[in-house]
Amino acid sequence: MRLLALALLLLGCEKPCALLCSNDTDCGPGAYCLNQSACLLDCLRCGSNCVESVANCTGCGIACPTGQKCSRGRCADACASDLTDCAGSCYDLKTDRYHCGRCDAPPCAHDQNCVQGVCTKVDVCG
């Protein structure tokens, strides 16, 4: 009976899933562990809060000078060419879970990634 239950469980996935992470610490800074199966990028955090990067560009509470943008963790006069200026913070609208598709987009759900500007459910087992 246990063998049948295990077989049915494995059929729920197209292929067996490897354990890629057991907790958020396994994923490193700026990411979290989803269902012990995948590390997904998280927002920029200061403490436990999501923050915009222009006010916390090179570290928590370290804002860019007036008129500068935060582009890839550095203050600059303009965003890098592949990033979009969203109120002074630069984001890749094709991949950023908190600015997916447009600057004012709602965040993707906890089990979604931003793929080509569309919140897309992550296909993981667990």
C-alpha positions in Angstrom: 0.0 0.0 0.0 2.9 2.4 0.8 4.5 1.6 -2.5 1.3 2.6 -4.3 1.0 5.9 -2.4 4.6 6.7 -3.3 4.1 5.9 -6.9 1.0 8.2 -7.0 2.9 10.9 -5.3 5.7 10.7 -7.9 3.2 10.8 -10.8 2.2 14.3 -9.6 5.5 15.5 -11.0 6.7 15.0 -14.5 10.0 14.0 -13.0 11.3 13.6 -9.4 12.3 17.0 -8.0 15.6 17.4 -6.3 15.7 19.1 -2.9 17.3 22.4 -3.9 16.7 24.3 -0.6 15.5 23.5 2.8 15.0 27.1 4.0 15.6 30.7 3.0 19.2 30.6 4.2 20.1 28.0 1.6 19.1 30.5 -1.1 21.4 33.3 -0.1 20.7 37.0 0.3 17.9 38.5 -1.7 16.1 35.1 -2.3 13.7 32.8 -0.5 13.0 29.0 -0.7 9.7 28.0 -2.2 8.4 24.5 -1.2 11.9 23.3 -0.6 12.2 23.1 -4.4 13.3 26.4 -5.8 15.0 29.6 -4.8 13.2 32.7 -6.0 14.4 36.3 -5.9 12.9 38.5 -3.2 12.6 42.2 -2.9 15.3 44.5 -1.6 14.9 44.3 2.2 16.0 46.5 5.1 15.1 44.6 8.2 11.9 42.7 7.4 10.5 45.3 5.1 10.6 45.6 1.3 12.1 48.9 0.3 12.6 50.9 -2.9 16.3 50.9 -3.9 16.7 54.7 -4.5 16.4 55.3 -0.8 18.5 52.3 0.1 20.9 52.0 -2.9 24.2 51.0 -1.5 22.9 49.9 1.8 19.9 50.3 4.1 19.1 53.9 4.7 21.7 55.1 2.2 19.9 57.2 -0.4 21.2 58.4 -3.8 21.9 62.1 -4.1 19.0 64.2 -5.5 18.6 63.6 -9.2 20.5 60.3 -9.3 19.0 56.8 -9.8 19.8 53.6 -8.2 21.0 51.2 -10.9 22.3 47.8 -9.9 23.1 48.9 -6.4 25.0 52.0 -7.4 23.9 55.6 -7.7 24.1 56.9 -11.3 22.8 59.7 -13.4 20.7 57.3 -15.4 19.5 53.7 -15.3 21.4 51.0 -17.2 20.1 50.7 -20.8 18.3 47.4 -20.0 16.5 48.8 -16.9 13.5 51.1 -16.5 13.4 54.2 -14.2 10.5 53.7 -11.7 10.5 56.8 -9.6 14.3 56.9 -9.3 14.9 53.1 -8.8 15.9 51.1 -11.8 14.2 47.7 -12.5 14.1 45.1 -15.2 10.4 45.0 -15.9 10.8 41.6 -17.6 12.2 39.8 -14.5 11.5 41.9 -11.4 8.8 40.2 -9.2 7.8 43.5 -7.6 7.7 45.5 -10.8 6.6 42.9 -13.4 5.6 44.4 -16.7 5.3 47.9 -15.4 6.5 50.2 -12.6 3.2 50.3 -10.7 2.4 46.6 -11.1 1.3 44.6 -8.0 3.9 42.1 -6.8 3.8 38.6 -8.3 2.4 36.0 -5.9 4.8 34.2 -3.5 4.8 31.2 -5.9 5.4 33.2 -9.1 8.4 34.6 -11.0 8.3 37.4 -13.5 8.9 35.9 -16.9 9.1 38.4 -19.9 7.0 40.9 -17.9 4.3 38.4 -16.9 3.8 36.9 -13.4 4.1 33.1 -14.0 3.6 30.3 -11.5 6.8 28.4 -10.7 6.4 24.8 -11.6 7.8 22.9 -8.6 7.0 19.7 -6.8 6.0 20.0 -3.2 
